Amino acid sequence: MKLELKTDSENSLNSFSHFFKTISILTLIIIFCDVALKLGIISRHYQILYNCSVISIDKSKSSYKKLSKLINIKSKQRIWEFCREVVK
């Protein structure tokens, strides 16, 4: 007759492994979301700089519309003042 004793070390190792995988996946998701938000902010900043430089050269209506959507200012005079501050 053979007697076997099962220990819980295997179960605790599996649960620790599962816990570690879950935490690492959540950490990676948070890091990737943070990077995506930062890249969006940087992209928006460069779009504003680019459109302000375009307005300083070519004061077309489409340039004002694009910049108006980015910075939520409707008046051409206020957009122009904003661009003077940004381009400095």
C-alpha positions in Angstrom: 0.0 0.0 0.0 1.3 3.3 -1.0 0.6 6.5 0.9 1.1 9.9 -0.8 0.9 13.3 0.9 0.1 16.3 -1.3 1.5 19.6 -0.2 0.2 23.0 -0.8 3.5 24.4 -2.1 2.4 23.7 -5.7 -0.9 25.5 -5.2 0.8 28.5 -3.5 3.3 28.7 -6.3 0.6 28.7 -8.9 -1.4 31.4 -7.1 1.8 33.5 -6.7 2.5 33.1 -10.4 -1.0 34.1 -11.3 -0.9 37.1 -9.0 2.5 38.3 -10.4 1.3 37.9 -14.0 -1.9 40.0 -13.2 0.1 42.7 -11.5 2.7 42.9 -14.3 0.0 43.1 -17.0 -1.8 45.9 -15.1 1.4 47.7 -14.7 2.2 47.5 -18.4 -1.3 48.7 -19.3 -0.9 51.7 -17.0 2.5 52.5 -18.5 1.3 52.3 -22.1 -1.7 54.4 -21.3 0.5 57.1 -19.7 2.9 57.0 -22.7 0.0 57.4 -25.1 -1.4 60.4 -23.2 2.0 62.0 -23.1 2.5 61.5 -26.8 -0.9 63.0 -27.5 0.0 66.1 -25.4 3.3 66.4 -27.3 1.6 66.0 -30.6 -1.0 68.6 -29.8 1.8 71.0 -28.7 3.7 70.6 -32.0 0.5 71.0 -34.0 -0.2 74.3 -32.3 3.4 75.4 -32.9 3.2 74.4 -36.6 -0.1 76.1 -37.2 1.1 79.3 -35.4 4.1 79.4 -37.7 1.9 78.8 -40.7 -0.4 81.7 -39.6 2.6 84.0 -39.2 3.4 83.3 -42.9 0.1 82.6 -44.5 -3.0 84.1 -42.8 -5.5 81.9 -44.6 -9.0 81.0 -43.3 -8.2 77.3 -43.1 -5.2 77.9 -40.9 -7.3 79.9 -38.5 -10.0 77.2 -38.4 -7.4 74.4 -37.7 -5.9 76.4 -34.9 -9.3 77.4 -33.5 -10.2 73.8 -33.1 -7.0 73.0 -31.3 -7.0 75.9 -28.8 -10.7 76.6 -28.6 -10.4 80.3 -29.4 -12.8 81.7 -31.9 -11.6 85.3 -32.5 -8.9 85.8 -35.1 -7.4 88.6 -33.1 -7.1 86.4 -30.0 -5.6 83.6 -32.0 -3.1 85.9 -33.5 -2.2 87.2 -29.9 -1.9 83.6 -28.7 0.4 82.7 -31.6 2.7 85.7 -30.8 3.0 84.4 -27.3 3.7 80.8 -28.4 6.2 81.5 -31.1 8.4 83.8 -28.9 
